[in-house]
């Protein structure tokens, strides 16, 4: 299946793209709700299709193990593992407190001395990717690259060194996803236009245009 077709299927997953002003980590104001990428995992056929590009990417990188980032990357990573016939492991979130002393950060296939493909649902500034890569390297793994469904670096104010340096493959970028969602009636065109402006130009919290986003969203939801 072509990447364009996959991006369309992803953008039209019910509830994945949702209008509404929200916030991320109670700090950064957003013109849309955070993506519910996990909704794409509900359809096994779609999940399998989404995993195939990840499996091809893993083989191009010469990866030995597919590693899912806890928690959003684990279902996708297991599907990539099955699609590519490669061993599977997952890496714990930094700060995880285990039930045993010196509990390993990585569970599943051994990663020490092996090239791994890190899989997550999305990447933005790359803070999570940086942390997971650090955990993997601490276990002796060689992080060959990253596979995500949505690459959101196109709206990030800055990107971590790891996210800038590592090869990263995705099904779509965030701006492409929003454009496709608008083309298929998931997002109202006015909401889309305002949301992209807010995301790309990083509106401040006191920008008066937030009222336009709120009005357009309310109108779209009640139309």
C-alpha positions, 0 to 999 in steps of 0.5 A: 500500500502506498504511503499516501493511502496509509496517511489517508487511512491514518488521518481518518481514523475516528477520534485520532484528530480532534478539534478543540483548544487544549494543552500539553503537559498543562503548559503549552497551549494547543489549537487542537487536542493531542493526537489519539494515535492509539486509536489506529491500533484498534483495527488489526488490518490497519495496524499491520499495514502501518507496520510494513513501512517500519519493517522495510525501514528496519531492514534498510538500517540493518536492525537486529531488534525492534524496540517499542517505546513504553507505552504508545510504541509497544503495539506498533513495535510488536506489529513491526516485529511480526511484519519484519520477522525480527525479535521484539523488545520494549524499553521502559519509560525513564523513571520507572520503578521496578519490582526488583533491584536492578531491574533491566530497562529493556525487556524481551529480546537481548539488545546488548551489542545489537542494532535496534530500531526504536519505535514510538507513536510520534516524535515532536521535539524528541525529548522522549526519543532522547530519553529512550535512546539513552536507556537503550545505549545504557543497556549496550544497544546501538540505536540505528534509527526511529520509526513513528507514525507521525513526525511532528518535528515540522511544528516543533520550536526546537529539536533535541540533538538525538532527534536531529541526528538519528534517521527517522521514518514516519507514515506522515508529518503532522502538517500533512496529517492535518491537511489530509484530515481537512480534505476528508472532512475531519477538520473544518477548513477554517479551524485547520487554517487557524490551527496551522498558523498557531502551531507553525508560528507558536502563538503566545498564550495571550494572543487574541487570535485564540478567540478565533480558534474557539469560535471556529471550533464551536461553529464547526462542532455545532454545524 
